[in-house]
Amino acid sequence: MKGWGLASAVRTLTILPFPGNESDSPATTLYWFVPVGALLGFILYGVALLCQPLQAPFLTGSLLIGLLALLTRAFHLDGLCDMFDGFGGGWTKERKLEIMKGSTVGAFGVIALIITLLVKVSAVALMIERGGIPLLVYVPILSRLFVVAQSVFNPYARKEGGTAARLVTEGRVRHVAISVVWVVVVIILYKNVVLLRLGLLVGVAATVTVGIALHARKQIGGVTGDILGATVELSEAGMLLAAAIVMPLPL
């Protein structure tokens, strides 16, 4: 008997063990991306609270971003590196896709990885200093919401198929709609943020996602699993930076 997506989503997006059968359609996991993001977000929130007595924001930020990478097996960071290597090192669509499929990391990928992690750690440190810990919950949630949208509203770039081919080709608008419902449920149950600040995060994540989508279509004609991973990482970096900047503002 095949599963209904939750177990597959948890085991795909995290290192956490979870009981249940694998789904026969990868697209069913899209229904559960946001709940998995909520799980990650509340773990970060809890660890941040535990680290408050240290009064060491940069150390705490490093621990939180390191923990997020560990919990996700650096899955999305790998996609980030591959996207930058492919787009930066290839002259044709075919060459870009070939580079992205390779197992090595080049200069473009390393630079993108270092800058992204530095931005995320520094932004989390500022958020902690400025009382923005509650917003940490929403960063993994919204990044997973927009990666669902990225999967649904774009074509798959590899004609021969690939790891994320069925996820993208079988994605439907209903997956996005259910993901939005999950976000609304979290907002209703977790009333610990200013809605204007949350709206800013949504705007930043949407802008980053659309920007990546348009650039990926221009470069390779669509999205791949690496593009989806880069969407998660860059939208998170953008949201964390925005949250750090707006926390002192009287919203």
C-alpha positions in Angstrom: 0.0 0.0 0.0 1.4 3.3 -1.0 1.6 6.3 1.3 -0.2 9.6 1.0 2.9 11.9 0.9 3.6 13.0 4.5 6.2 10.3 5.3 7.8 10.9 1.9 7.9 14.7 2.5 9.5 14.4 5.9 12.1 11.9 4.7 12.9 13.9 1.6 13.2 17.3 3.2 14.8 16.4 6.5 17.0 13.8 8.1 14.2 13.0 10.6 12.9 9.5 10.7 9.2 9.1 10.1 6.9 6.0 9.8 4.8 5.3 6.8 5.0 4.1 3.2 6.4 6.1 0.3 3.9 7.8 -1.9 3.6 6.5 -5.5 3.5 10.2 -6.7 6.2 12.6 -5.6 3.8 15.5 -6.2 1.7 14.4 -3.2 4.6 15.5 -1.0 3.9 19.0 -2.1 0.9 19.1 0.2 3.2 18.6 3.2 6.1 20.9 2.4 4.7 23.7 4.6 4.0 21.5 7.6 7.6 20.2 7.3 8.7 23.8 7.1 6.7 24.6 10.3 8.4 21.7 12.1 11.8 23.1 11.1 10.7 26.6 12.1 9.6 25.7 15.5 12.7 23.7 16.1 14.8 26.8 15.3 12.5 28.9 17.5 12.9 26.5 20.5 16.7 26.3 20.1 16.9 30.1 19.8 15.0 30.5 23.1 17.3 27.9 24.8 20.4 29.9 23.6 19.1 33.3 24.8 20.9 33.0 28.2 24.2 32.9 26.3 23.7 36.4 25.1 25.8 35.6 22.1 23.7 36.4 19.0 26.3 35.6 16.4 27.1 32.3 18.0 23.4 31.5 18.2 22.9 32.5 14.6 25.7 30.2 13.6 24.2 27.3 15.6 20.8 27.8 14.1 21.9 28.0 10.5 24.2 25.0 11.1 21.3 23.1 12.6 19.0 23.9 9.7 21.6 22.7 7.3 22.0 19.5 9.3 18.3 18.8 9.6 17.9 19.2 5.8 21.1 17.3 5.0 22.3 20.5 3.3 20.0 19.3 0.5 19.0 22.8 -0.6 22.5 24.2 -0.2 23.7 21.6 -2.7 21.1 22.8 -5.2 22.2 26.4 -4.6 25.8 25.5 -5.4 24.8 23.6 -8.5 22.7 26.4 -9.9 25.4 29.0 -9.5 28.0 26.6 -11.0 25.8 25.8 -14.0 24.7 29.3 -14.7 28.1 30.8 -14.1 30.2 28.1 -15.9 28.1 27.0 -18.9 27.7 28.8 -22.2 24.8 26.7 -23.6 21.7 25.3 -22.0 23.0 21.8 -22.4 26.4 22.6 -20.8 24.7 24.4 -17.9 22.5 21.4 -17.2 25.5 19.1 -17.5 27.4 21.1 -14.9 24.5 21.2 -12.6 24.2 17.4 -12.8 27.8 16.9 -11.8 28.9 15.9 -8.3 31.7 18.5 -7.9 31.4 22.1 -6.7 33.1 24.9 -8.5 34.2 28.4 -7.7 30.8 30.0 -8.4 29.0 27.5 -6.1 31.5 27.9 -3.3 31.2 31.7 -3.5 27.4 31.6 -3.5 27.4 29.1 -0.6 29.8 31.2 1.6 27.9 34.5 0.9 24.5 32.9 1.5 25.6 31.4 4.8 27.2 34.6 6.0 24.1 36.6 5.2 21.9 34.1 7.0 24.0 33.9 10.1 24.5 37.6 10.3 20.8 38.3 9.7 19.7 35.8 12.4 22.2 37.4 14.8 20.6 40.8 14.2 17.1 39.4 14.5 18.0 38.0 17.9 19.5 41.3 19.0 16.4 43.1 17.9 13.8 40.8 19.3 12.9 39.0 16.1 13.1 35.4 17.3 9.4 34.7 16.7 9.8 35.5 13.0 12.2 32.6 12.7 9.2 30.2 12.7 7.9 31.6 9.4 11.1 31.6 7.4 11.2 27.8 6.7 7.4 27.8 6.3 7.3 30.5 3.6 10.4 29.2 1.8 8.6 25.8 1.4 5.4 27.6 0.3 7.2 29.3 -2.5 9.2 26.3 -3.5 5.8 24.6 -4.0 4.8 27.5 -6.2 8.1 27.3 -8.1 7.4 23.6 -8.8 3.8 24.1 -10.0 4.1 27.2 -12.2 7.3 26.3 -14.1 8.2 23.7 -16.7 10.8 21.1 -16.0 14.0 21.9 -17.8 15.5 18.5 -18.6 14.0 16.7 -21.5 15.4 13.4 -20.4 13.8 13.8 -16.9 15.5 13.9 -13.6 15.2 13.6 -9.8 12.5 16.3 -9.6 10.8 15.7 -12.9 7.6 14.1 -11.6 7.5 16.6 -8.7 7.4 19.5 -11.2 5.3 17.9 -14.0 2.7 16.5 -11.7 2.4 19.6 -9.5 -1.0 21.3 -9.7 -2.5 24.6 -8.5 -4.3 22.6 -5.7 -0.9 21.9 -4.2 -0.3 25.6 -3.9 -3.8 26.3 -2.6 -3.4 23.7 0.2 0.0 25.1 1.1 -1.5 28.5 1.5 -4.2 27.1 3.8 -1.5 25.5 5.9 0.2 28.9 6.2 -3.0 30.5 7.3 -3.6 27.8 9.9 -0.1 28.5 11.4 -0.9 32.3 11.4 -4.1 31.7 13.3 -2.6 29.3 15.8 0.7 31.1 16.3 -0.2 34.7 17.1 3.3 35.9 18.0 4.2 38.1 15.0 3.2 41.5 13.6 1.3 40.8 10.3 2.9 43.7 8.5 6.3 42.2 9.2 5.0 38.8 8.1 3.7 40.4 4.9 7.1 41.9 4.2 8.6 38.4 4.4 6.0 37.1 2.0 6.8 39.9 -0.5 10.5 39.3 -0.3 10.1 35.5 -0.7 7.8 36.0 -3.7 10.2 38.5 -5.3 13.1 36.1 -4.9 11.1 33.2 -6.2 9.9 35.0 -9.3 13.4 36.4 -10.0 14.9 32.9 -9.9 12.1 31.5 -12.1 12.5 34.1 -14.8 16.3 33.7 -14.7 16.1 29.9 -14.8 13.7 30.0 -17.8 16.2 32.3 -19.6 19.2 30.1 -18.8 17.8 26.6 -19.1 14.2 26.8 -20.1 12.6 25.9 -16.7 13.4 24.5 -13.3 15.2 21.5 -11.9 15.7 20.1 -8.4 18.7 22.4 -8.1 16.6 25.4 -8.9 14.1 24.4 -6.3 16.9 24.0 -3.7 18.3 27.4 -4.6 14.8 28.9 -4.2 14.6 27.7 -0.6 18.0 29.0 0.3 17.9 32.4 -1.4 14.3 33.1 -0.3 15.3 32.3 3.3 18.4 34.5 3.1 16.2 37.4 1.8 13.6 36.9 4.4 16.1 36.8 7.3 17.8 39.9 6.0 14.5 41.7 5.6 13.3 40.6 9.1 16.6 41.9 10.7 16.3 45.3 9.0 12.6 45.9 9.8 12.6 44.7 13.4 13.5 48.2 14.8 10.8 49.9 12.8 7.5 50.8 14.6 5.2 48.4 12.7 
